[in-house]
Amino acid sequence: MRNPDWTTLPTDLVPRIGGLLISDDASDFVRLRAVCHPWRSSTVATKKSADCFCPRNWIMISDPNSSPSDVCFFNTSTHKSFSFDLSPHLGTYSLFRSFDFLFLMKHKTTKGFALLNPFMRSLIPLPSKIKSNCANVNAPKRLEDLILDLSGVFVTSSFTIVLQFEVDCLVWTKPGDQSWVYAEFGLWSYSNVLFYKDRLLVVTSGDKGLVQINLANEIPNQLQVEVVIPSNELTFLQKECFLVDCDGEIILVTLSRKDYCWESFETYKLDLNEKTFVRSPNLGNHSIFLGPNRTFSISCEDLPQVTTNSIYFQWRRQNFGKRGIKSYLHSNFKIVRGAN
């Protein structure tokens, strides 16, 4: 039997295969497009795909400030690793902040900011001017006025770049735009924020409960904050909460504390469509890492050093080392087996 001609695959099948690849690891999608012209022409160009610009499941596991020539990334689903040499960009830019797999760079001469994606090797200049769409007369006019409070960077499926700040506000822009749009959350008191399928999910400690902010397509001038689960249904709001994307499912982890010691962890599975949550002590073949710097889940398949269905909790702030997942396990993480 002769070898099949893979270039003759049905034109509707190749994009479906590409969609499965890009949902897990953008680098595999790039390799698929490199096979032949028919496969490349039947899939979306990487420069036009936000999924390539914003690959899923990658976390930074080395400190770029200490070793810009060897920044290591780790995929929590496929367990692949990827190294990136940041030093060629440091002649013109200085590293201002890093977020999971993105670098926020500051130009040494103009003092302007740019977003560097190591997977795409792309550097996108960011505007400085902010256009406010709220009644706050003290709203900032320039990005520099907010940048020290930056706590999150997100890229939506429509290529909108969103910056979230600890002072309860967002700004957003698209590549090529001359200004940011500014809007305020109106929440003020909340735990960690999870970016999930073009939505920001927030557990508030006020009277709103679990809310979501839809960032899909063109973000409206006024943020639409929707209550998913009201506070009177969330009996655990007095506890510290973490939202985690666990292989496509949203897990809410609550921590109970007594006499300055963490006493118990509980996990709930959230259904955004049905607007419900159920107690879910079983994480399957995954474990969750909770910390003040990063929160993520990891597939334990082929990782015997990670205990399945467990929670690793870091109770003190610490920079993550260069040895990958082992550095997490050998640092000050407390393991709670069984995720009960």
HUVENVEN-V499232 format. One record per helix or strand of 3 or more residues. SS is the DSSP state (helix for helix, strand for strand). FROM is the first residue (numbers start at 1). LEN is the number of residues. If there is no record, write none. Layout:
BEGIN
SS;FROM;LEN / SS;FROM;LEN
END
This chain:
BEGIN
helix;6;3 / helix;11;12 / helix;26;8 / helix;37;5 / helix;46;3 / helix;50;4 / strand;58;3 / strand;71;5 / strand;81;4 / helix;87;5 / strand;93;7 / strand;102;6 / strand;113;5 / strand;122;5 / strand;129;4 / helix;143;3 / helix;147;3 / strand;150;6 / strand;160;6 / strand;169;6 / strand;179;6 / strand;190;7 / strand;199;6 / strand;210;5 / strand;225;5 / helix;231;3 / strand;240;7 / strand;249;10 / strand;261;11 / strand;276;4 / strand;286;5 / strand;295;5 / strand;310;5 / helix;325;5 / strand;333;5
END
